[in-house]
Amino acid sequence: MVRIFCEGSDDKTFLRLLLNDLKKSGDIIGFENFDSIVKIMGGKSNLLNKDSYKTINKQIGKQISKVLFIFDCDFEEDDKSCGGLEKSQKAIEDLIIKLDWKIEVDYYIFNKNLDYFIIDTL
C-alpha cells in the first residue's frame, strides 16, 4: 500500500479531494478510501523528525510498500532550519537517509506553501 505523509489537516483535505477527482477521471484505480493512505504528521517539524515514524517503521515493507512526503517550503529562506526550498529539500533528503526504509520513497515540496500552489494552479 501507498502512504502519503503531509503536514496538516488542510493538506490532507486537499490531497483527498485531488485523489478523488483523479479516481473519478479514471487516472487512479484500486483505492476505495484515500483517508487511510494520507497521514497527517502535525506540522513540518514532526514531518521532518525521524522519531515521528517509530510506530510506522513496523509497517514499512509489510503494509506500506511506497511512501510519498508532501509538504510546503513556506516562503523564502529564513532563520528556520527548514525554511525556503533549499533547506526544505536538504531536510527531507536527510530524513529519508536516516529512515533507511528499503522501499520506494519520494517527496514533493510545494514552492512557498499549499495556498500559493492552489492559486498558481488555478
Order of alpha helices (4+ residues) and beta strands (2+ residues): beta-alpha-beta-alpha-alpha-beta-alpha-beta-alpha
